[in-house]
Amino acid sequence: MSWCTIESDPGVFTELIQQMQVKGVQVEELYSLDLDSLNSLRPVYGLIFLFKWRAGEKDDRLVIKDPNPNLFFASQVINNACATQAILSILMNTLDIDIGPELTKLKEFTKNFPPELKGLAINNSEAIRTAHNSFARPEPFIPDEQKTATKDDDVYHFISYIPVDGVLYELDGLKEGPISLGQYTGGQGDLDWLRVVQPVIQERIERYSKSEIRFNLLAIIKNRKEMYTAELKELQKKRERILTQLQSERPVDKSSAEVLSMSLTEVNVGIENVSEKILMEEEKFKKWRTENIRRKHNYIPFLFNFLKILAEKKQLKPLIEKARHKASSSR
């Protein structure tokens, strides 16, 4: 069974990850590479970069043939699956993520496999392929498996940037192995590795920018709602402690009471702000669900029946002639 092409979209990727039974993460699109934008998304587990692939482009960077045994690297052996493979490259290399039973079994099973066999194992995973192909668009005439890109077609490719054991790696399934981009200090959730990767991606964008402006950069991050909910619980506990102190039978002097009142005001403002962030995340996920339902829905029977009704009412031909006239007059 073939793998369909899927859209590079944070809502699509987040639902895809959820369908693979991974917990506690989401995908966000990045519109800027400045450190403030990157810092606001921490912890960032990895970055996915989409760019226009150029056949025959030279890359003289050293490929690691014998990589860190803790690094999961798989060769891309599947057409149209580079997006899912880029996601897997981050999920399988991040110990802080609960990757669920299916990916855990796959990771353990392929632990000592070379990259080619890891890629074949991904191809043979029914769970991963089903999750990926759930975003297949209905095709009325040409099935996806019959489509072959020509030299004139735009072909896009996904690669991952991931920090593992103090080294920043670029993982590209079309290469023979990972590429080391340098060392970083701190943990995976810290800002340092993002400082290292920032100029690497910027240089790549600038290299292509003369002839290509279509890029996409996405980050796999910790689930925002879960983070904000945990923060809200801590603030609520803090508010309870302050209220208990203010309502205590022990007399509180005036200065202490003023300090506690100011703290209570700050905590209440914090609770309000975090609650608003939670609502925003809920609305965003609701919007993503609606968009994904529309992506997956088969509108073709409706369109065929609509055209049939127009033809039966003798309205289709006049509309076609009107459209032709409008198109020719606009030239």
Secondary structure, DSSP 8 states (H G I E B T S, - for coil): ---------HHHHHHHHHHTT-BSEEEEEES--SHHHHHTT-SEEEEEEEEE--TT----S---SS--TT-------STT-HHHHHHHHHHTT-TTSB-HHHHHHHHHHTTT--HHHHHHHHHT-HHHHHHHHTT----SSS-GGG----TTS--EEEEEEEEETTEEEEE-TTSSS-EEEEE--S-TTSSHHHHHHHHHHHHHHHHHTTT----EEEEEEE-HHHHHHHHHHHHHHHHHHHHHHHT-SS---HHHHHHHHHHHHHHHHHHHHHHHHHHHHHHHHHHHHHHHHHHHS--HHHHHHHHHHHHHTT-HHHHHHHHHHHHHHT-
